[in-house]
Amino acid sequence: MLSAAATSANATASSASTPTTASRLGNVASSPVREILALTARPEVISFAGGLPAPELFDVAGIRAAYDRVLAENPQRALQYSTTEGDPELRTAIAARLAARELPTDPDDLLVTTGSQQALTLLATALVEPGDVVLVEDPCYLAALQTFAFAGARVVPVPTDDQGLVPAALEEIAAREKATLLYLVPTFQNPTGRTLPAERRAAVAEAAARHGFWIVEDDPYGELRYDGERVPWIAADPAAADRTVLLGSFSKVMAPGLRLGFLRAPAGLRRACVIAKQAADLHTSTIDQAAAARYLRDSDLDAHVAVMRAAYQERRDAMLDGLAAALPDGSRWNRPGGGMFIWATLPEGHDATALLKTAIGHEVAYVPGAPFFCGEPDPGAMRLSFTTHSAEEIREGLRRLAKTFA
């Protein structure tokens, strides 16, 4: 039998409160996009919600062959621990691809990451102290807002218009706030699909040099261009070369399941990110890096991307052709030159968040625009992704969407 003292000790232990989670979680909301994807996982739902590449366009045979060759030729190396900086052959291939797009890059300028999302997390770890000011486009990529919230940043929105971030607004805010960094997606932005013109990119570079903040230039969609000419990276501007970090990813052009991204940064900041990554995961998957490097050596990724661009352009055009019939009179939308998203705004009096439940009832989905705003949200805004479904499925989805507003 237990003694009275032991019984009392057990009772005290069982009544103790459960340990709590860290306070930093209190200010970070779950991603509404992920929650919508869970709600729309039924195959009968045509979802314009997620920014998902078309799975039928994955080069399964080429990727499988790359893994087979890696495992056949050097399995011990492919299955072993690796360096934090990343596979040298993969970094060499990435550097060559950047140089071909007029951004001279040495392999040692690069850090391979577990998706470009990790690159953003590493930068927040290396640069942002609690209370530091981080400037973002408004609206902004949702996961970036989550990352900066975890870091304890004070996120300050910079107004945008139909051409993206407004330089005069950036100048006024940067003069008022002592910002640590500016985060932006200047090419085919998520969520709006907008592309920042060259003259505005130059203004951003000059503002960073003048006010002393870092630029984090995220470019996951740049290779998915359907119209117009490529606009040079901000990282290529001499005014910003010493303070711009370029983020890239293979998720949209090879396969998101590989979880392979990279950052290109000045040496001091890159070393800080290497240390942060050592604490996070030691290194990105050795075998996935080796397979990606082998794929880039043996296959023609540019030819594969050209196939994807042709398919996505057809899908974008199908969505643009059907929006007038699907959305209420007075709605507005843009025509992105590439990427994955169309940004639409319903007329005054319509709330895209409130209408989503009705849309799902008609077996179609989109993402309300409100969560993307750091400042005052536009209740009528909505993000529509056109890459996941065929043109015919998009047309059917738009017919269902029209019922939501009927």
Buried (B, 14 or more C-beta within 10 A) or exposed (E): EEEEEEEEEEEEEEEEEEEEEEEEEEEBEEBBBEEBBEBBEEEEBBBBBBBBBBEEBBBEEBBEBBBEBBBEEEEEEBEEEBEBBBBBBBBBBBBEBBEEBEBEBEBEBBBBBBBBBBBBBBBBBBBBEEEBBBBBBBBBBBBBBBBBBBBBBBBBBBBBEEEBBBBEBBBEBBEEBEBBBBBBBBBBBBBBBBBBEBEBBBBBBBBBBEBEBBBBBBBBBBBBBBEEEBBEBBBBBEBBBEBBBBBBBBBBBBBBEBBBBBBBBBEEBBBBBBEBBEEBEEBBBBBBBBBBBBBBEEBEBEEBBEEBBEBBBBBBBBBBEBBEEBBBEEBBBBEBBBBBBBBBBBEEEBEBBEBBEEBBEBBBBBBBBBBBBBBEBBBBBBBBBBBBBBBEBBBBBBBBBBBBBE
